[in-house]
Amino acid sequence: MNAVTVNQQHTDPFANRDPWANSGAILPPAHIFARENEYVIQLEMPGVDKAGLEISLEGNELTVRGRPSQAEAPGRLIHCETSGCDYRRSFELSADVDSAHIRADLHQGLLCLHLPKMERAKPRKIAIE
């Protein structure tokens, strides 16, 4: 299974990657959106706070790692449906992404990565002479 499906028309700035498939880490669900001036990646990472989050860029590979915080249990645990495992996900960025200006925000377990498009990748109108 691929981490991100590539658009065969080469308009998707992300390549197929699933480097964490056998690491024991959870691949958080990802939603990728294209806007006029940017791409947005949303990753669902419940239990992760800012202190437990690491985002790195090496070459054109964007990697997100998250560790859920360990809150004190309010009592004896009798049933659990979450694993408590780390989250890891990587994306290969195309040259259409302005990697120097990537920004991120985290709200209630939803990480949003904002990847601005390079000027040459933005839609523009051509004047008729």
Phi, psi and chi 1 to 4 in degrees:
 res  aa     phi    psi   chi1   chi2   chi3   chi4
   1 MET       -  135.1 -175.9  166.3  108.9      -
   2 ASN   -90.1  146.2  -65.4  -38.5      -      -
   3 ALA   -67.6  -38.4      -      -      -      -
   4 VAL  -139.7  134.2  177.2      -      -      -
   5 THR   -83.5  134.3  -58.0      -      -      -
   6 VAL   -91.1  133.2  174.2      -      -      -
   7 ASN   -71.6  123.6 -179.1  -29.2      -      -
   8 GLN   -67.1  -12.4  -64.5  -57.0  -43.0      -
   9 GLN   -87.8    6.9  -63.2  174.2   -5.4      -
  10 HIS    62.1   30.1  -56.8  -68.3      -      -
  11 THR   -99.5   -4.4   57.5      -      -      -
  12 ASP   -91.3  127.1 -168.7  -27.6      -      -
  13 PRO   -81.4    7.0   32.8  -37.5      -      -
  14 PHE  -120.4  141.3  -48.9   97.8      -      -
  15 ALA  -101.6  165.4      -      -      -      -
  16 ASN   -63.8  125.6  -72.2  -36.6      -      -
  17 ARG  -151.7  137.6  -54.2 -121.9    0.9  142.6
  18 ASP  -150.8   57.2 -167.0   -4.6      -      -
  19 PRO   -70.1  -15.3   28.9  -35.0      -      -
  20 TRP  -100.5    6.1  -51.7  108.7      -      -
  21 ALA   -54.4  -34.7      -      -      -      -
  22 ASN  -111.8   20.2  -63.1  -44.0      -      -
  23 SER   -91.8   -8.3   70.5      -      -      -
  24 GLY    87.0   -8.9      -      -      -      -
  25 ALA   -83.5  157.7      -      -      -      -
  26 ILE   -89.8  134.7  -65.1  172.8      -      -
  27 LEU   -84.8  107.1  -70.1  171.3      -      -
  28 PRO   -66.7  143.4   24.4  -31.3      -      -
  29 PRO   -56.9  137.0  -21.4   31.3      -      -
  30 ALA  -123.0  142.4      -      -      -      -
  31 HIS  -126.0  128.1  -51.8  -77.8      -      -
  32 ILE  -118.5  128.5  -58.4  174.1      -      -
  33 PHE  -121.2  145.4  -56.9   93.1      -      -
  34 ALA  -108.8  125.4      -      -      -      -
  35 ARG  -113.0  175.0  -65.3 -177.5  177.0  165.6
  36 GLU   -59.4  -42.1 -175.5  174.0  -24.0      -
  37 ASN  -110.7   -3.0  -65.3  -42.0      -      -
  38 GLU  -159.4  165.3   68.2  177.5   -5.0      -
  39 TYR  -106.3  146.7  -60.3  100.8      -      -
  40 VAL  -126.2  127.8  177.0      -      -      -
  41 ILE  -110.2  125.3  -58.7  174.1      -      -
  42 GLN  -109.6  128.4  -67.6 -179.7  -20.4      -
  43 LEU  -121.1  129.3  -64.8  169.1      -      -
  44 GLU   -86.9  113.6  -63.1  175.2   20.6      -
  45 MET  -134.8   69.2  -57.4  175.9   78.6      -
  46 PRO   -61.2  140.7   14.6  -22.1      -      -
  47 GLY    86.9   -7.9      -      -      -      -
  48 VAL   -92.5  130.5  175.0      -      -      -
  49 ASP  -110.6  177.4   58.8   18.4      -      -
  50 LYS   -56.7  -38.0 -171.7  175.9  176.6 -179.1
  51 ALA   -67.6  -26.2      -      -      -      -
  52 GLY   -96.6   13.3      -      -      -      -
  53 LEU  -113.2  137.0 -170.2   60.2      -      -
  54 GLU  -134.0  127.1  178.5 -174.0  -44.4      -
  55 ILE  -123.6  125.8  -55.8  167.0      -      -
  56 SER  -133.8  156.2   61.1      -      -      -
  57 LEU  -131.3  118.8 -178.6   64.7      -      -
  58 GLU  -125.7  113.8 -172.6  172.3  -31.0      -
  59 GLY    63.9 -122.3      -      -      -      -
  60 ASN  -109.2   17.1   63.4  -19.0      -      -
  61 GLU  -102.8  116.0 -176.2  175.0   37.0      -
  62 LEU   -95.8  124.1  178.6   68.4      -      -
  63 THR  -123.1  134.9  -58.5      -      -      -
  64 VAL  -118.8  129.4  177.6      -      -      -
  65 ARG  -127.6  137.8  -66.7  178.5 -178.8   89.7
  66 GLY  -139.9  140.0      -      -      -      -
  67 ARG  -121.6  120.2  172.8  163.2  -75.2  167.1
  68 PRO   -61.0  141.9  -20.7   30.7      -      -
  69 SER   -72.2  149.5   59.9      -      -      -
  70 GLN   -98.9   90.6  -59.0  -62.4  -39.2      -
  71 ALA   -75.8  149.5      -      -      -      -
  72 GLU   -68.7  130.7 -173.8  172.6  -37.3      -
  73 ALA   -68.3  137.0      -      -      -      -
  74 PRO   -77.1   -1.5   26.4  -31.9      -      -
  75 GLY   179.3 -167.8      -      -      -      -
  76 ARG   -75.7  126.1 -176.9  177.5   61.1   87.5
  77 LEU   -71.4  125.0 -178.1   65.5      -      -
  78 ILE  -115.7  -13.1   57.8  171.5      -      -
  79 HIS  -158.8  137.7  178.5   77.4      -      -
  80 CYS  -141.9  131.2 -178.5      -      -      -
  81 GLU  -113.7    8.5  -66.6 -172.2   -4.3      -
  82 THR  -116.8  153.4   59.6      -      -      -
  83 SER   -89.5  -24.5   66.8      -      -      -
  84 GLY    74.4    7.0      -      -      -      -
  85 CYS   -76.6  162.6  -69.9      -      -      -
  86 ASP   -71.4  155.9  -68.1   -8.2      -      -
  87 TYR  -104.6  141.7  -63.3   97.2      -      -
  88 ARG  -147.7  138.7  -68.1 -174.1 -175.2  155.7
  89 ARG  -154.7  139.5 -165.5   80.0 -173.0 -115.1
  90 SER  -126.2  149.1  -70.0      -      -      -
  91 PHE  -135.8  138.2  -56.2   92.4      -      -
  92 GLU   -96.2  123.6 -175.0  173.3  -30.9      -
  93 LEU   -93.2  143.6  -53.6 -178.5      -      -
  94 SER   -85.6  176.1   76.4      -      -      -
  95 ALA   -70.1   -8.7      -      -      -      -
  96 ASP   -74.3  -12.9  -70.0  -10.9      -      -
  97 VAL   -96.0  130.7  173.9      -      -      -
  98 ASP   -83.4   85.9 -178.3   -2.0      -      -
  99 SER   -66.0  -19.0   60.3      -      -      -
 100 ALA   -72.6  -14.6      -      -      -      -
 101 HIS  -122.8   24.3  -66.0   99.0      -      -
 102 ILE   -67.6  138.8  -65.7  173.1      -      -
 103 ARG  -135.6  161.9   59.4 -173.9  179.3   80.9
 104 ALA  -139.6  149.7      -      -      -      -
 105 ASP  -141.1  151.9   54.3   73.5      -      -
 106 LEU  -130.8  123.8  178.2   67.3      -      -
 107 HIS  -137.8  115.8  -62.3  -73.9      -      -
 108 GLN    49.9   47.4  -62.6 -178.4  -12.3      -
 109 GLY    83.0    2.8      -      -      -      -
 110 LEU  -109.6  111.7 -176.8   64.9      -      -
 111 LEU   -91.6  128.0  174.7   64.4      -      -
 112 CYS  -115.7  120.3  -68.5      -      -      -
 113 LEU  -103.4  126.7  -61.0  165.2      -      -
 114 HIS  -107.2  115.7  -60.0  -90.8      -      -
 115 LEU  -113.7   99.4  -66.7   78.2      -      -
 116 PRO   -63.7  145.7   -8.7   17.6      -      -
 117 LYS   -82.2  146.3  -68.5 -178.5 -180.0  178.3
 118 MET   -65.9  153.1  -62.5  -68.2  -74.2      -
 119 GLU   -53.3  -40.5  -75.7  -59.9  -41.5      -
 120 ARG   -66.8  -18.5   66.8  177.0  178.6  -90.7
 121 ALA   -92.8  -12.2      -      -      -      -
 122 LYS   -78.0  143.3  -66.1  178.6 -175.9  177.1
 123 PRO   -65.3  145.3   12.3  -15.5      -      -
 124 ARG  -146.5  158.7   60.6 -173.9  177.3   97.9
 125 LYS   -97.0  143.1  -65.1 -170.5  179.3 -161.6
 126 ILE  -103.2  125.5  -51.9  -62.5      -      -
 127 ALA   -73.9  142.2      -      -      -      -
 128 ILE   -96.0  128.1  -57.9  170.4      -      -
 129 GLU   -97.0      -  -64.0  179.9   19.1      -
